[in-house]
C-alpha cells in the first residue's frame, strides 16, 4: 500500500524563505491544511467523501485507490497530528539514517488514524505483542485498555499482562523514599522484576486514569531500551500540547482523539504516532487490513479541532488548577473532601514523593507549554502550583465505613451538579464529572481497584472552559449538599 505525502513543508523543514521552526499552533492550523492540496486552493481542508479513485492505468494513480487504504481527508489529519506529536521529525531522521530519500518513502506520515482510541490500542498491541508474549503495563490504566489487555489480547494472542506501580506517590505519607535516586531506583526495580524473557513492550499512560499519577517517561524509556523492549505511551490526558512522549524516548504514542484532540464531544477517534519506519509499516498494514479507520467526516472534524487545541488546553488547565486549589485549600479544611489529585498542584504540606511528582509534571511538559507558562508567570514552584491539564480527581469525604463500595454521598454530589454534567468521557469544552467505581472502571478487578484507591468516594472531573467562578460555585454547592446529606 502506498500512502502519498504531498511534498509540502511539514511544519519542521526549512524553506528558502525561513529557517525558523513554526510553533505548535501554527503547525496545528497549517500542516495538512495547505491550500495547495485543494483544487480550489481553499483555506479550509477539503472533505473528500469518495470511496474509490480513478486510475490512469492499472496500478497507476495519484496515490489513492480505495478510501479504507488511504483518504485525502484522513491523510491531512494524520500529517497534522504527526507534526504535533513530533513524529515527523523523528521519522525523517530515521529514514535519513537508513539512507532512504523521504520523498521516495512509501511509509506515509508517521501519524496513523483509527476509528476509536480502543482501535488504536488494539492495533498497537497486535503489532507489538505477538503470540504468547507478555507486556508490562502501568497499574492505574484506563478500564478499556485493561479490558483489551486481559479479555482480548489474553485469549486471542496468548498475551499476558503484568501491572506495575510506576509512580512516585505510592503511599499517603510518601513512604521512606527520600532522594531522587532512591525514587527512580524503586520504579526501575518494580519494572525490571516484572520483565520476562517473552516480554515485548511496556505500556504506560501519564497522567494515569483516574488517579492522575505521573510516570517518568524518560526513565521508563531507558529501562525499555536496556531490555530491548518497545515503550508505548497513552497521551490522551495530556494531549501533544502539554506533552510529547516520542521526544522523551517513547517508541509509539497513542491517544483517544475523541478527548482533547476532538474537544467538542462530537467525534470518536483514535491515533498512533511513531518515528520508527518498521513500526509504522506494521501499524499501517493492520490499519488497512483491519479497516478500523475514521470516516472522512470524522477526520474533517478532528482537523477543525486541532486548530484550537492549544487555546482550549490552556483554558482547561487554568480552570482545572483553580478547581484543584479550591479543593485543596478550602474543601479539605472544611471536611468536604479528603484528598486531591492534580499534576501541577503545590500543596502547603507535601511529601518528598509528591514534590518529585510535581517537578516531574513540569519537566515532562512540552517546550511549547513551558514557554506559555513562562509568559503567564508560572514556574514549577509557583504558589498553589501551575496549570497542567484539565483533569482533577478527589475523594469526597463520605464518612462511611463501607467507602470501598458505598457510593450514596458521591452520587448525591454528582446528581446535584448543574454546570458539570454527569457523564463518561473527558476533554470536551463542557465540564464532566463521573464515578470511576461504577462507570469508566466498573469492569476492573475489585481487588486491583481497591489497591489503586478507586473506591466509592473517588470523583473524576474533566474541567471544561466555562467561566471558572461558575465551576467553583457548582462544585462547592454540590459538595455541601452531598456531605451534609
Buried (B, 14 or more C-beta within 10 A) or exposed (E): BBBBBBEBBBBBEEEEEEEEEBEBBEBBBBBBBBEEBBEEEEEEBBBBEEEEBEEEEEEEBEBBBEBBBBBBBBBBBBBBBBBBBBBBBBBBEBBEEEEBEBEEBBBBBBBBBBBBBBBBBBBBBBBBBBEEBBBBBBBBBBBBBBBBBBEBBEEEBBBBBBBBBBBBBBEEEBBEBEEEEEBBEBBBEBBEEBBEEEBBBBBBBBBBBBBBBBBBBBBBBBBBEEEEBBBBBBBBBBBBBBBBBBBBBBBBBBBBBBBBBBBBBEBBBBBBBBBBBEBBBBBBEBBBEBEBBBBBEBBBBBBBBBBBBBBBBBBBBBBBBBBBBBBBBBBBEEEBBBBBBBBBBBBEEBBBBBBBBBBBBBBBBBEBBBEBBEEEEBEBEBEBBBBBBBBBBBBBBBEBEEBBEBBEBBBBBBEBBEBBBBBEBBBBBBBBBBBBBEBBBEEBEEEBBBEBBBBBBBBBBBBBBBEBEBBBEBBBBBBBBBBEE
